[in-house]
């Protein structure tokens, strides 16, 4: 089976025109059904994968005789997941595999969860090989939380996967579960907390398995001493430095290690003692002092020493300490970086403390306000306050993350921020359309392309943008309903833009019928 990219690359001009029609919101349902029935595979791929479909077309997709056509719909990110799971018991494993794999969505978007009952059915009946990593993204938060106690044994087995975060009671219940598979899975996870067993399976060469053990599993004294005396790989000591099971005396030992990287890793440990912490506050390496400056347990004297540290990274780190008053924070000579990535952050499963979020939002410190701006539950008064913040990072993070980010903020953020996930801003619910024609001559092509979103952009401007040096601008303008029909007719014959031209909602009904009749002559029966 060719990849989707190969299918599209092999499509000729008439096929690409038909694929454009498949996306055109003005094309009637009857023609969509004809395309589904008779069009080449590339057209069916676009139709089934890249748009919301009328119910009658969905019904026809589900019953379509071609496996690949159904599989494209199984990965459609636009339709309701409840429509996709109509393929839950498809006779072809290929379709079921694509349903489990889920839609391809551009970061930072995530596929919408499948209905819980569908997920339970898939876990209960699908082969494990079909339920890989992407499948987990389609499981709702509520179902994930309930898995360790779910009435279906196979689902409980999945719940064992969150072993590290389970309570002692839940672990004990899973270790004595009436289902053999659940018990055995739980016992495998429990072994990772048995230093003798971990020692027995530790690979004796550098590899992913050895790294996993040294980083995460309970280590025996013999393993720790072996790493200290005779490390197998150059990263062994750094790995055990972050392992939660590291003995206290070794934590003390590594806090004074001659390698600054090791001391810096130890500086993050929750079990770091007061004496070691004080020594790291005075460490000669600024990276080590920066790491220790983020610790919540710093005493007043340690904070005072770090607030006047000669290195700016150290002063910035300690300036965020929660024990500081705003007056104390203001007295620190810190510099706020402006080269950070201001991107979307998924909401945490446990909501942040509202009082802490409010305190951060009202702080004079831009980095604390940036933390608050990422919160999806920020109340309206703080949204209004941060939308007018003087810091670019605060404004853009609010625009990227808050569901009620106001339209003027979204546009301003897009104009001012040019870093990763800039385009995500245009997907926010209230991104504006009116007034964007003013950017038709902007030097930034991403900004110029905004003019194609404005329903009032003049036809002459739209036509000019179809000749823009940048393809994305040309394609966006080609889809604009104000594009003159004469220019649209020319672009229907353009190898590069025919697909976008056929998707233009202003395409006249007789043109649509002519394209289906002309290009459809070459169409054979379904693959």
C-alpha positions as CSV (number, residue, x, y, z in Angstrom):
1,X,0.0,0.0,0.0
2,X,1.5,3.4,-1.0
3,X,1.8,6.0,1.7
4,X,-0.6,9.0,1.7
5,X,2.2,11.2,0.5
6,X,2.9,8.8,-2.5
7,X,-0.8,8.7,-3.3
8,X,-0.9,12.4,-3.6
9,X,2.3,12.7,-5.5
10,X,1.1,10.3,-8.1
11,X,-2.2,12.1,-8.6
12,X,-2.5,13.9,-11.9
13,X,-4.2,17.3,-12.6
14,X,-7.8,16.0,-13.1
15,X,-7.5,13.9,-9.9
16,X,-6.2,16.9,-7.9
17,X,-9.2,19.0,-9.2
18,X,-11.6,16.3,-8.0
19,X,-9.8,16.2,-4.7
20,X,-10.3,20.0,-4.4
21,X,-14.0,19.5,-5.1
22,X,-14.1,16.9,-2.3
23,X,-13.1,19.7,0.1
24,X,-15.4,22.3,-1.3
25,X,-18.1,23.3,1.1
26,X,-20.4,24.3,-1.8
27,X,-20.3,20.9,-3.5
28,X,-23.7,19.2,-2.9
29,X,-24.0,15.9,-1.1
30,X,-24.9,14.0,-4.2
31,X,-21.6,14.8,-5.9
32,X,-19.7,13.9,-2.7
33,X,-21.3,10.5,-2.8
34,X,-20.4,10.1,-6.5
35,X,-16.8,11.0,-5.7
36,X,-16.8,8.5,-2.9
37,X,-18.1,5.8,-5.2
38,X,-16.1,6.4,-8.3
39,X,-13.2,8.8,-7.8
40,X,-9.5,7.7,-7.7
41,X,-8.0,6.8,-4.4
42,X,-6.3,10.2,-3.9
43,X,-9.8,11.9,-4.1
44,X,-11.3,9.4,-1.6
45,X,-8.3,9.9,0.7
46,X,-8.9,13.7,0.8
47,X,-12.7,13.3,1.1
48,X,-12.6,10.8,3.9
49,X,-9.7,12.2,5.9
50,X,-9.6,15.9,5.5
51,X,-13.1,17.4,6.2
52,X,-16.3,17.1,8.2
53,X,-18.8,15.0,6.2
54,X,-22.6,15.0,5.9
55,X,-24.3,12.1,7.7
56,X,-25.3,10.4,4.4
57,X,-21.7,10.5,3.2
58,X,-20.5,9.1,6.6
59,X,-23.0,6.2,6.2
60,X,-21.6,5.5,2.7
61,X,-18.0,5.6,4.0
62,X,-18.7,3.1,6.7
63,X,-20.2,0.7,4.1
64,X,-17.6,1.4,1.4
65,X,-16.1,-1.8,-0.1
66,X,-12.6,-0.5,-0.2
67,X,-10.4,-1.1,2.8
68,X,-8.2,1.9,2.3
69,X,-11.1,4.3,1.9
70,X,-12.5,3.3,5.2
71,X,-9.1,3.5,6.8
72,X,-8.7,7.1,5.7
73,X,-11.9,7.9,7.6
74,X,-10.6,6.0,10.6
75,X,-7.9,8.7,10.9
76,X,-10.1,11.8,10.2
77,X,-9.3,14.4,12.9
78,X,-12.2,16.6,11.9
79,X,-15.2,14.3,12.5
80,X,-16.7,13.5,15.8
81,X,-14.9,10.5,17.4
82,X,-18.3,8.8,17.8
83,X,-18.5,8.7,14.0
84,X,-15.0,7.2,13.6
85,X,-15.8,4.4,16.1
86,X,-18.5,3.1,13.8
87,X,-15.5,1.3,12.3
88,X,-14.8,-0.3,15.7
89,X,-15.5,-3.9,14.5
90,X,-14.5,-3.4,10.8
91,X,-13.7,-6.8,9.3
92,X,-10.2,-5.6,8.1
93,X,-7.4,-5.4,10.7
94,X,-5.9,-2.5,8.6
95,X,-9.0,-0.3,9.3
96,X,-9.0,-1.3,13.0
97,X,-5.3,-0.5,13.2
98,X,-5.8,3.0,11.8
99,X,-8.7,3.6,14.2
100,X,-6.4,2.7,17.1
101,X,-3.6,4.7,15.8
102,X,-5.8,7.7,15.5
103,X,-5.7,10.9,13.4
104,X,-2.5,12.6,12.4
105,X,-2.7,16.1,13.9
106,X,-0.1,18.8,13.8
107,X,1.5,19.7,17.2
108,X,0.4,21.0,19.6
109,X,-3.0,19.6,18.8
110,X,-4.0,16.2,20.3
111,X,-6.7,13.9,18.9
112,X,-10.0,14.0,20.6
113,X,-10.6,11.1,23.0
114,X,-12.7,8.2,21.7
115,X,-15.8,7.3,23.7
116,X,-14.8,5.3,26.8
117,X,-16.9,2.3,25.9
118,X,-15.2,2.1,22.5
119,X,-11.8,2.2,24.2
120,X,-12.7,-0.5,26.6
121,X,-14.0,-2.6,23.7
122,X,-10.7,-2.1,21.8
123,X,-8.6,-3.1,24.8
124,X,-10.8,-6.1,25.3
125,X,-10.9,-7.4,21.8
126,X,-8.0,-6.0,19.7
127,X,-4.6,-7.6,19.4
128,X,-2.1,-5.8,21.6
129,X,0.1,-5.0,18.6
130,X,-2.7,-2.7,17.3
131,X,-2.7,-0.7,20.6
132,X,0.5,1.1,20.3
133,X,1.6,4.5,21.7
134,X,-0.7,6.8,19.7
135,X,-3.7,4.8,21.0
136,X,-3.1,6.0,24.5
137,X,-3.6,9.6,23.4
138,X,-7.2,8.8,22.5
139,X,-8.1,7.6,26.0
140,X,-10.0,10.1,28.1
141,X,-8.5,11.4,31.4
142,X,-11.4,9.9,33.3
143,X,-10.9,6.5,31.9
144,X,-7.1,6.6,32.5
145,X,-7.7,7.4,36.1
146,X,-10.2,4.6,36.6
147,X,-8.2,1.9,34.9
148,X,-6.5,0.4,38.0
149,X,-10.0,-0.4,39.5
150,X,-11.9,-1.0,36.3
151,X,-14.3,-4.0,36.2
152,X,-12.8,-5.3,33.0
153,X,-9.5,-7.2,33.7
154,X,-7.7,-6.2,30.5
155,X,-8.4,-2.5,31.3
156,X,-7.0,-3.0,34.9
157,X,-3.9,-4.5,33.2
158,X,-3.5,-1.2,31.4
159,X,-4.0,0.6,34.7
160,X,-0.9,-1.2,36.1
161,X,1.1,0.9,33.6
162,X,0.8,3.9,35.9
163,X,2.4,1.9,38.8
164,X,4.7,4.7,39.9
165,X,1.9,7.0,40.6
166,X,-0.4,4.5,42.3
167,X,-1.1,4.4,46.0
168,X,0.1,1.6,48.2
169,X,-3.4,0.3,48.5
170,X,-4.0,0.2,44.8
171,X,-0.7,-1.6,44.2
172,X,-1.6,-4.2,46.9
173,X,-5.0,-4.7,45.2
174,X,-3.4,-5.2,41.8
175,X,-0.8,-7.6,43.2
176,X,-3.7,-9.8,44.5
177,X,-6.0,-9.3,41.6
178,X,-8.2,-12.3,40.8
179,X,-7.1,-12.1,37.1
180,X,-3.8,-13.9,36.4
181,X,-2.8,-11.3,33.7
182,X,-3.3,-8.4,36.0
183,X,-1.4,-10.0,38.9
184,X,1.5,-11.0,36.6
185,X,1.7,-7.5,35.1
186,X,1.6,-5.9,38.6
187,X,4.3,-8.4,39.8
188,X,6.6,-7.4,36.9
189,X,6.2,-3.7,37.9
190,X,6.8,-4.5,41.5
191,X,10.0,-6.3,40.7
192,X,11.4,-3.0,39.7
193,X,11.3,-2.0,43.4
194,X,13.3,-5.1,44.4
195,X,17.0,-4.2,44.3
196,X,18.1,-7.9,44.2
197,X,16.0,-8.6,41.1
198,X,17.0,-5.3,39.5
199,X,20.7,-6.2,40.0
200,X,20.1,-9.6,38.4
201,X,18.7,-8.1,35.2
202,X,21.1,-5.1,34.9
203,X,22.8,-5.3,31.5
204,X,26.6,-5.2,31.7
205,X,27.0,-2.9,28.6
206,X,25.8,0.6,27.8
207,X,22.3,0.3,26.3
208,X,18.7,1.6,26.7
209,X,17.9,-1.2,29.1
210,X,20.8,-0.3,31.4
211,X,19.9,3.4,31.3
212,X,16.3,2.6,32.3
213,X,17.4,0.6,35.3
214,X,20.0,3.1,36.5
215,X,17.6,6.0,36.1
216,X,14.3,4.6,37.5
217,X,14.6,1.2,39.3
218,X,15.5,0.4,42.9
219,X,19.3,-0.1,43.0
220,X,21.2,-2.4,45.3
221,X,24.2,-1.2,47.2
222,X,26.3,-3.5,45.0
223,X,25.0,-1.8,41.8
224,X,25.7,1.7,43.2
225,X,29.2,0.8,44.4
226,X,29.9,-0.8,41.0
227,X,28.9,2.4,39.2
228,X,31.0,4.5,41.4
229,X,34.1,2.2,41.2
230,X,33.8,0.8,37.6
231,X,31.2,2.6,35.5
232,X,30.4,0.7,32.3
233,X,29.4,3.9,30.4
234,X,30.4,7.5,30.8
235,X,26.8,8.4,31.8
236,X,26.3,5.8,34.5
237,X,27.1,8.1,37.4
238,X,24.9,10.9,36.1
239,X,22.0,8.3,35.8
240,X,22.2,7.1,39.4
241,X,22.5,10.7,40.6
242,X,18.8,11.2,39.7
243,X,17.6,7.7,40.8
244,X,15.2,8.1,43.8
245,X,16.6,5.0,45.5
246,X,20.2,6.4,45.8
247,X,21.4,5.8,49.4
248,X,21.7,8.9,51.5
249,X,25.5,8.6,52.0
250,X,25.9,8.4,48.2
251,X,23.8,11.6,47.9
252,X,26.3,13.3,50.2
253,X,29.2,11.8,48.3
254,X,28.0,13.0,44.9
255,X,27.1,16.4,46.2
256,X,30.8,17.0,46.4
257,X,31.7,15.1,43.2
258,X,34.5,16.7,41.2
259,X,32.3,16.8,38.1
260,X,30.0,19.8,38.0
261,X,27.3,18.0,36.0
262,X,26.9,15.5,38.8
263,X,26.7,18.1,41.5
264,X,24.1,19.9,39.4
265,X,22.0,16.8,39.2
266,X,22.2,16.2,42.9
267,X,21.1,19.8,43.5
268,X,17.6,18.9,42.2
269,X,17.1,15.9,44.6
270,X,14.3,16.1,47.2
271,X,16.4,14.2,49.7
272,X,19.3,16.7,49.6
273,X,20.5,17.5,53.1
274,X,20.8,21.0,54.5
275,X,24.6,20.8,54.7
276,X,25.0,19.7,51.1
277,X,22.5,22.3,50.0
278,X,24.5,25.1,51.7
279,X,27.6,23.8,50.0
280,X,26.0,23.8,46.6
281,X,24.7,27.4,47.1
282,X,28.4,28.4,47.3
283,X,29.5,26.0,44.5
284,X,32.1,27.5,42.1
285,X,30.1,26.4,39.0
286,X,27.2,28.8,38.1
287,X,25.1,26.0,36.6
288,X,25.2,24.2,39.9
289,X,24.2,27.3,41.7
290,X,21.4,27.9,39.2
291,X,20.0,24.4,39.8
292,X,20.1,24.8,43.6
293,X,18.5,28.3,43.3
294,X,15.3,26.7,42.1
295,X,14.9,24.7,45.3
296,X,11.8,25.5,47.4
297,X,13.6,24.6,50.7
298,X,16.2,27.4,50.5
299,X,16.7,29.2,53.8
300,X,16.7,33.0,54.2
301,X,20.5,33.2,54.3
302,X,20.8,31.0,51.2
303,X,18.3,33.1,49.3
304,X,20.1,36.3,50.2
305,X,23.4,34.9,49.0
306,X,21.9,33.8,45.7
307,X,20.1,37.1,45.0
308,X,23.4,38.8,44.7
309,X,25.2,36.1,42.8
310,X,27.5,37.3,40.1
311,X,25.9,35.1,37.5
312,X,22.6,36.4,35.9
313,X,21.1,32.8,35.5
314,X,21.5,32.3,39.3
315,X,19.8,35.6,40.1
316,X,16.9,34.8,37.7
317,X,16.4,31.4,39.2
318,X,16.2,32.6,42.8
319,X,14.1,35.6,41.9
320,X,11.2,33.1,41.3
321,X,11.3,31.7,44.8
322,X,7.9,31.6,46.4
323,X,9.2,32.8,49.8
324,X,10.2,36.1,48.4
325,X,8.0,39.2,48.8
326,X,7.4,41.3,45.8
327,X,9.6,44.0,47.3
328,X,12.4,41.5,47.8
329,X,11.9,40.2,44.2
330,X,12.1,43.8,42.8
331,X,15.5,44.3,44.5
332,X,17.1,41.5,42.5
333,X,19.0,42.3,39.4
334,X,17.5,39.7,37.1
335,X,17.1,39.6,33.3
336,X,14.1,38.0,31.7
337,X,14.9,36.0,28.5
338,X,12.9,36.9,25.4
339,X,14.1,34.0,23.2
340,X,11.9,31.4,24.9
341,X,9.3,29.4,23.0
342,X,5.8,30.7,23.9
343,X,3.7,27.7,23.0
344,X,0.6,25.7,24.0
345,X,0.8,23.7,27.2
346,X,-1.8,21.0,27.9
347,X,-3.9,21.5,31.0
348,X,-2.6,19.5,33.9
349,X,-4.8,16.6,35.1
350,X,-4.8,18.2,38.6
351,X,-5.7,21.9,38.3
352,X,-3.2,24.4,39.7
353,X,-4.0,26.1,43.0
354,X,-6.1,29.1,42.1
355,X,-4.5,31.3,44.8
356,X,-1.0,30.5,43.5
357,X,-2.1,31.3,40.0
358,X,-3.6,34.6,41.1
359,X,-0.6,35.5,43.1
360,X,1.6,34.8,40.1
361,X,-0.7,36.8,37.7
362,X,-0.4,39.8,40.0
363,X,3.3,39.6,40.5
364,X,5.8,42.2,39.1
365,X,7.9,39.3,37.8
366,X,7.3,38.5,34.1
367,X,8.2,34.9,34.5
368,X,5.7,34.4,37.3
369,X,3.0,36.1,35.1
370,X,4.0,33.8,32.2
371,X,3.3,30.8,34.5
372,X,-0.1,32.2,35.3
373,X,-0.8,33.0,31.6
374,X,-0.5,29.3,30.7
375,X,-3.4,28.3,33.0
376,X,-6.5,27.3,31.0
377,X,-8.8,28.1,33.9
378,X,-7.6,31.7,34.5
379,X,-10.6,33.8,35.6
380,X,-11.9,36.6,33.4
381,X,-10.5,39.5,35.4
382,X,-7.0,38.0,35.1
383,X,-7.4,37.2,31.4
384,X,-8.3,40.9,30.9
385,X,-5.3,42.0,33.0
386,X,-2.7,39.7,31.3
387,X,-4.0,40.4,27.8
388,X,-2.7,43.9,28.2
389,X,0.6,42.9,29.9
390,X,3.8,44.6,28.9
391,X,5.7,41.3,28.4
392,X,5.4,39.6,25.1
393,X,5.7,36.1,26.6
394,X,2.8,36.8,29.0
395,X,0.6,37.9,26.1
396,X,1.5,35.1,23.7
397,X,1.2,32.4,26.3
398,X,-2.2,33.7,27.3
399,X,-3.2,33.7,23.6
400,X,-1.8,30.2,23.0
401,X,-3.5,28.6,26.0
402,X,-6.7,30.3,27.2
403,X,-9.9,29.2,25.5
404,X,-11.3,32.7,25.9
405,X,-8.3,34.7,24.7
406,X,-9.8,37.9,23.2
407,X,-9.6,38.4,19.4
408,X,-7.3,41.5,19.6
409,X,-4.8,39.7,21.7
410,X,-4.7,36.7,19.3
411,X,-4.0,39.0,16.3
412,X,-1.5,41.1,18.2
413,X,0.3,37.9,19.4
414,X,0.5,36.5,15.8
415,X,1.9,39.8,14.5
416,X,4.6,40.1,17.3
417,X,5.6,36.4,17.9
418,X,7.5,34.6,15.2
419,X,8.6,31.5,17.2
420,X,7.5,27.9,17.1
421,X,3.7,27.2,17.1
422,X,2.9,30.7,15.8
423,X,0.3,29.2,13.4
424,X,-1.5,27.6,16.4
425,X,-2.7,31.1,17.3
426,X,-4.9,31.1,14.1
427,X,-6.7,28.0,15.3
428,X,-7.8,29.6,18.6
429,X,-11.6,30.0,18.8
430,X,-11.8,33.8,18.5
431,X,-9.0,34.5,16.0
432,X,-10.4,37.4,14.0
433,X,-11.2,37.6,10.3
434,X,-12.5,41.2,9.8
435,X,-9.8,43.8,9.0
436,X,-7.2,41.3,7.9
437,X,-7.1,42.7,4.4
438,X,-4.9,45.4,5.7
439,X,-2.0,43.0,5.8
440,X,-2.1,42.1,2.1
441,X,1.2,43.9,1.5
442,X,3.0,42.9,4.7
443,X,6.6,41.8,4.3
444,X,6.0,38.7,6.4
445,X,4.4,36.0,4.1
446,X,2.6,34.4,7.1
447,X,1.0,37.8,7.9
448,X,0.2,38.5,4.2
449,X,-1.7,35.2,4.2
450,X,-4.0,36.5,6.8
451,X,-5.7,38.7,4.2
452,X,-7.1,35.5,2.7
453,X,-9.1,35.0,5.9
454,X,-10.9,38.3,5.6
455,X,-14.3,37.9,3.8
456,X,-14.1,41.6,2.8
457,X,-10.7,41.4,1.0
458,X,-11.2,43.1,-2.4
459,X,-11.2,40.9,-5.5
460,X,-8.3,42.7,-7.0
461,X,-6.2,42.1,-3.9
462,X,-7.2,38.5,-3.8
463,X,-6.2,38.0,-7.4
464,X,-2.8,39.7,-6.8
465,X,-2.2,37.4,-3.8
466,X,-2.7,34.3,-6.1
467,X,0.6,35.5,-7.7
468,X,2.5,35.9,-4.5
469,X,6.1,34.6,-4.3
470,X,5.1,32.3,-1.4
471,X,3.1,29.2,-2.1
472,X,1.1,29.3,1.1
473,X,-0.1,32.8,0.3
474,X,-1.0,31.8,-3.2
475,X,-2.9,28.7,-2.1
476,X,-4.8,30.6,0.6
477,X,-5.8,33.4,-1.8
478,X,-6.9,30.8,-4.4
479,X,-9.5,29.5,-2.0
480,X,-11.0,33.0,-1.3
481,X,-14.6,33.4,-2.5
482,X,-13.9,36.9,-3.7
483,X,-11.4,35.6,-6.3
484,X,-12.6,36.8,-9.7
485,X,-14.2,33.9,-11.7
486,X,-11.9,34.6,-14.7
487,X,-8.8,34.1,-12.5
488,X,-10.4,31.1,-10.8
489,X,-10.9,29.5,-14.2
490,X,-7.3,29.9,-15.1
491,X,-6.1,28.4,-11.8
492,X,-8.3,25.4,-12.3
493,X,-5.8,24.5,-15.0
494,X,-2.7,25.3,-12.9
495,X,-0.7,22.3,-11.9
496,X,0.2,23.8,-8.5
497,X,-3.1,25.5,-7.5
498,X,-5.8,23.5,-9.2
499,X,-6.5,21.6,-6.0
500,X,-7.0,24.9,-4.0
501,X,-9.0,26.4,-6.9
502,X,-11.5,23.5,-7.0
503,X,-12.0,23.9,-3.2
504,X,-13.0,27.5,-3.6
505,X,-16.6,27.9,-2.2
506,X,-17.5,30.4,-4.9
507,X,-17.1,27.8,-7.7
508,X,-20.2,28.0,-9.8
509,X,-22.5,24.9,-9.9
510,X,-22.2,24.5,-13.6
511,X,-18.4,24.6,-13.2
512,X,-18.6,21.9,-10.5
513,X,-20.8,19.7,-12.8
514,X,-18.4,20.3,-15.7
515,X,-15.4,19.2,-13.6
516,X,-17.1,16.1,-12.4
517,X,-18.3,15.2,-15.9
518,X,-14.9,16.0,-17.6
519,X,-12.5,14.7,-15.0
520,X,-14.9,11.9,-13.9
521,X,-14.7,10.3,-17.4
522,X,-11.4,8.9,-16.4
523,X,-12.7,7.4,-13.2
524,X,-13.1,3.6,-12.9
525,X,-14.6,1.5,-10.2
526,X,-13.3,1.7,-6.6
527,X,-9.9,0.3,-6.0
